């Protein structure tokens, strides 16, 4: 096996791992967002006054921010790992 072939295999493996991590992060984000929407809708239906609805809205927005942050952190780490492999090719 030539060194170039070994590098190409490592790059392909790294690319596949990166793509899988990004895809899984997006799927998890989508699922969490859907769950947050369901909970938010139920909270709004059960809210008895304007203050309760506002609180439900705030919690919903905070949840979406947290879910986005987790998704972005996972994607950033996957990108860093991929870049590390690619920078070591030679």
C-alpha positions in Angstrom: 0.0 0.0 0.0 1.3 3.4 -1.0 1.4 6.2 1.7 -0.9 8.2 -0.4 -3.6 5.5 -0.3 -3.3 5.3 3.4 -3.8 9.1 3.7 -6.7 9.0 1.4 -8.4 6.3 3.4 -7.8 8.3 6.6 -9.3 11.4 5.0 -12.3 9.5 3.7 -12.8 7.9 7.2 -12.5 11.4 8.8 -14.9 12.9 6.3 -17.5 10.2 6.9 -17.2 10.6 10.7 -17.6 14.3 10.3 -20.7 14.0 8.1 -22.2 11.4 10.4 -21.6 13.7 13.5 -23.1 16.7 11.7 -26.1 14.7 10.5 -26.7 13.2 14.0 -26.4 16.7 15.6 -29.0 18.0 13.2 -31.4 15.1 13.8 -31.0 15.5 17.6 -31.6 19.3 17.2 -34.7 18.7 15.1 -36.1 16.1 17.6 -35.4 18.3 20.6 -37.0 21.3 18.9 -40.1 19.4 18.1 -40.4 18.2 21.7 -39.9 21.8 22.9 -42.7 23.0 20.5 -45.1 20.3 21.9 -44.3 21.3 25.5 -44.7 25.0 24.6 -48.1 24.4 23.1 -49.3 22.5 26.1 -48.0 25.1 28.4 -49.8 27.9 26.5 -53.0 25.9 26.6 -52.7 25.5 30.4 -51.6 29.0 31.1 -54.3 30.9 33.0 -53.0 34.4 32.6 -50.8 36.6 30.5 -47.8 36.2 32.9 -47.9 32.4 32.6 -48.0 32.6 28.8 -45.1 35.0 28.8 -43.1 32.7 31.1 -43.9 29.7 28.8 -42.7 31.8 25.8 -39.4 32.7 27.6 -38.7 29.1 28.6 -39.4 28.0 25.1 -37.0 30.5 23.7 -34.3 29.6 26.3 -34.7 25.9 25.4 -34.3 26.6 21.7 -31.1 28.6 22.4 -29.7 25.7 24.5 -30.6 23.1 21.8 -28.9 25.3 19.1 -25.8 25.7 21.3 -25.5 22.0 21.8 -26.0 21.4 18.1 -23.4 24.0 17.2 -20.9 22.7 19.8 -21.1 19.2 18.4 -20.7 20.5 14.9 -17.8 22.6 15.9 -16.0 19.7 17.6 -16.6 17.5 14.5 -15.2 20.2 12.3 -12.1 20.6 14.5 -11.5 16.8 14.5 -11.9 16.7 10.7 -9.6 19.7 10.2 -7.0 18.1 12.5 -6.9 15.0 10.3 -6.8 17.0 7.1 -3.9 19.2 8.5 -1.9 16.1 9.2 -2.1 14.8 5.7 1.0 15.2 3.8 
